[in-house]
Amino acid sequence: QVQLVESGGGLVQAGGSLRLSCAASGDTMCSSFMAWHRQAPGKERELVASITRGGSTDYSDSVKDRFTISRDNTKNTVYLQMSSLKAEDTAVYYCNARWPPADPKLPHVQPICNHWGQGTQVTVSS
């Protein structure tokens, strides 16, 4: 089992910055792949950024060059540094620990573990 506790959400003006944190505990394997997802009102949940235990990262096109995902393995914590925030970044942000990571080539393979944080609200005013 993996327990995820998120923090750092809040209200910020467009162009501002915010840092989200996700503290993870539990199964090491399940937390090997960590990601941030977000869901805006009326929208589907989308993958924002991901990171492996080794530090390999990936970002959605909408946040590239603005968001930075990182992790501190000694603290079992994943971060999402958000800069140059836009109104369209407004959403509930969720931390996710999953193994194995989703593979579009294998859509029918279910993960052996998949845990989510409670979500933290990020609101960007224009």
Backbone hydrogen bonds in HBPLUS format (Angstrom, degrees):
<---DONOR---> <-ACCEPTOR-->    atom                        ^
c    i                          cat <-CA-CA->   ^        H-A-AA   ^      H-
h    n   atom  resd res      DA  || num        DHA   H-A  angle D-A-AA Bond
n    s   type  num  typ     dist DA aas  dist angle  dist       angle   num
A0027-ASP N   A0001-GLN O   2.82 MM  26  5.48 156.2  1.87 135.6 141.6     1
A0003-GLN N   A0025-SER O   2.79 MM  22  5.23 159.2  1.83 148.3 155.6     2
A0025-SER N   A0003-GLN O   3.01 MM  22  5.23 140.5  2.17 143.2 153.0     3
A0005-VAL N   A0023-ALA O   2.98 MM  18  5.15 153.1  2.06 140.1 148.8     4
A0023-ALA N   A0005-VAL O   2.87 MM  18  5.15 161.8  1.90 149.9 146.9     5
A0007-SER N   A0021-SER O   2.94 MM  14  5.25 142.1  2.08 148.1 149.8     6
A0021-SER N   A0007-SER O   2.87 MM  14  5.25 165.3  1.89 148.9 150.5     7
A0010-GLY N   A0121-GLN O   2.93 MM 111  6.14 112.1  2.40 139.7 158.1     8
A0123-THR N   A0010-GLY O   2.91 MM 113  6.15 170.8  1.92 156.4 157.4     9
A0012-VAL N   A0123-THR O   2.89 MM 111  6.31 157.9  1.94 165.0 172.2    10
A0125-SER N   A0012-VAL O   2.91 MM 113  6.28 152.0  1.99 145.2 153.9    11
A0016-GLY N   A0013-GLN O   2.93 MM   3  5.52 153.1  2.00 143.7 146.2    12
A0014-ALA N   A0125-SER O   2.72 MM 111  5.63 140.0  1.87 175.0 164.2    13
A0015-GLY N   A0085-LEU O   2.68 MM  70  4.82 159.0  1.72 137.6 145.3    14
A0085-LEU N   A0016-GLY O   3.14 MM  69  5.53 175.3  2.14 152.0 152.8    15
A0018-LEU N   A0082-MET O   2.84 MM  64  5.15 151.8  1.92 144.6 152.3    16
A0082-MET N   A0018-LEU O   2.74 MM  64  5.15 166.6  1.76 168.1 170.9    17
A0020-LEU N   A0080-LEU O   2.92 MM  60  4.98 167.3  1.94 138.5 139.8    18
A0080-LEU N   A0020-LEU O   2.93 MM  60  4.98 149.7  2.02 137.2 139.7    19
A0022-CYS N   A0078-VAL O   2.77 MM  56  5.05 135.0  1.97 153.4 162.5    20
A0078-VAL N   A0022-CYS O   2.85 MM  56  5.05 159.5  1.89 142.0 147.1    21
A0024-ALA N   A0076-ASN O   2.73 MM  52  5.39 175.9  1.73 177.7 177.9    22
A0032-SER N   A0029-MET O   3.10 MM   3  5.25 161.5  2.14 110.1 112.7    23
A0053-ARG N   A0032-SER O   2.81 MM  21  4.94 116.4  2.21 145.7 154.7    24
A0098-ARG N   A0033-PHE O   3.21 MM  65  5.79 164.4  2.24 157.6 162.4    25
A0034-MET N   A0051-ILE O   2.93 MM  17  5.38 179.0  1.93 165.6 165.2    26
A0051-ILE N   A0034-MET O   2.76 MM  17  5.38 155.1  1.82 161.1 162.9    27
A0035-ALA N   A0096-ASN O   2.95 MM  61  5.11 148.5  2.05 145.2 150.2    28
A0096-ASN N   A0035-ALA O   2.84 MM  61  5.11 148.0  1.94 157.0 157.2    29
A0036-TRP N   A0049-ALA O   2.82 MM  13  5.36 159.4  1.86 154.2 159.4    30
A0048-VAL N   A0036-TRP O   2.81 MM  12  5.51 160.5  1.85 153.2 156.1    31
A0049-ALA N   A0036-TRP O   3.27 MM  13  5.36 157.4  2.32 139.7 144.3    32
A0037-HIS N   A0094-TYR O   2.84 MM  57  5.09 165.0  1.86 152.1 157.3    33
A0094-TYR N   A0037-HIS O   2.73 MM  57  5.09 160.2  1.77 139.6 146.7    34
A0038-ARG N   A0046-GLU O   2.92 MM   8  5.51 152.2  2.00 150.4 159.5    35
A0046-GLU N   A0038-ARG O   2.85 MM   8  5.51 164.0  1.88 158.9 161.9    36
A0039-GLN N   A0092-VAL O   2.91 MM  53  5.31 145.9  2.03 140.0 151.1    37
A0092-VAL N   A0039-GLN O   3.01 MM  53  5.31 170.6  2.02 134.4 133.6    38
A0043-LYS N   A0040-ALA O   2.92 MM   3  5.21 157.6  1.97 138.5 136.6    39
A0060-SER N   A0048-VAL O   2.92 MM  12  5.25 150.0  2.01 152.8 147.4    40
A0050-SER N   A0058-ASP O   2.94 MM   8  5.28 151.5  2.02 146.0 150.3    41
A0058-ASP N   A0050-SER O   3.08 MM   8  5.28 141.9  2.23 141.3 141.5    42
A0052-THR N   A0056-SER O   2.96 MM   4  5.30 146.3  2.08 140.7 151.5    43
A0055-GLY N   A0052-THR O   2.94 MM   3  5.16 157.7  1.99 107.0 114.4    44
A0063-VAL N   A0060-SER O   3.17 MM   3  5.75 159.0  2.21 115.8 121.5    45
A0066-ARG N   A0063-VAL O   2.99 MM   3  5.39 155.6  2.05 136.5 137.7    46
A0067-PHE N   A0063-VAL O   3.00 MM   4  5.59 156.1  2.06 166.8 163.4    47
A0083-SER N   A0066-ARG O   3.00 MM  17  5.16 145.8  2.12 132.2 142.7    48
A0068-THR N   A0081-GLN O   2.82 MM  13  5.02 147.4  1.92 141.3 151.4    49
A0081-GLN N   A0068-THR O   2.81 MM  13  5.02 163.0  1.84 156.8 152.7    50
A0070-SER N   A0079-TYR O   3.13 MM   9  5.21 156.7  2.18 133.3 137.1    51
A0079-TYR N   A0070-SER O   2.79 MM   9  5.21 168.7  1.80 146.7 149.5    52
A0072-ASP N   A0077-THR O   2.83 MM   5  5.38 161.7  1.87 160.6 167.0    53
A0075-LYS N   A0072-ASP O   3.06 MM   3  5.45 140.3  2.22 107.3 118.0    54
A0076-ASN N   A0072-ASP O   2.86 MM   4  5.89 111.0  2.34 138.4 157.3    55
A0077-THR N   A0072-ASP O   3.20 MM   5  5.38 165.1  2.22 139.1 142.0    56
A0089-ASP N   A0086-LYS O   2.91 MM   3  5.36 161.8  1.94 114.5 120.4    57
A0090-THR N   A0087-ALA O   3.07 MM   3  5.69 165.9  2.09 117.8 122.0    58
A0091-ALA N   A0122-VAL O   2.99 MM  31  5.53 147.0  2.10 148.2 158.6    59
A0122-VAL N   A0091-ALA O   2.91 MM  31  5.53 162.6  1.94 158.1 163.9    60
A0093-TYR N   A0120-THR O   2.87 MM  27  5.27 173.8  1.88 146.4 144.3    61
A0120-THR N   A0093-TYR O   2.87 MM  27  5.27 148.7  1.97 139.5 149.3    62
A0117-GLY N   A0095-CYS O   2.89 MM  22  5.11 150.9  1.98 146.6 148.7    63
A0097-ALA N   A0115-HIS O   2.90 MM  18  5.19 161.3  1.93 148.5 153.7    64
A0115-HIS N   A0097-ALA O   2.80 MM  18  5.19 165.1  1.82 157.8 161.4    65
A0099-TRP N   A0113-CYS O   3.03 MM  14  5.50 159.4  2.07 150.0 147.9    66
A0112-ILE N   A0099-TRP O   2.91 MM  13  6.06 135.6  2.11 139.4 150.8    67
A0113-CYS N   A0099-TRP O   3.27 MM  14  5.50 147.4  2.38 154.6 157.4    68
A0106-LEU N   A0103-ASP O   2.80 MM   3  5.30 157.2  1.85 119.2 127.0    69
A0109-VAL N   A0106-LEU O   3.25 MM   3  5.73 168.1  2.27 117.0 120.7    70
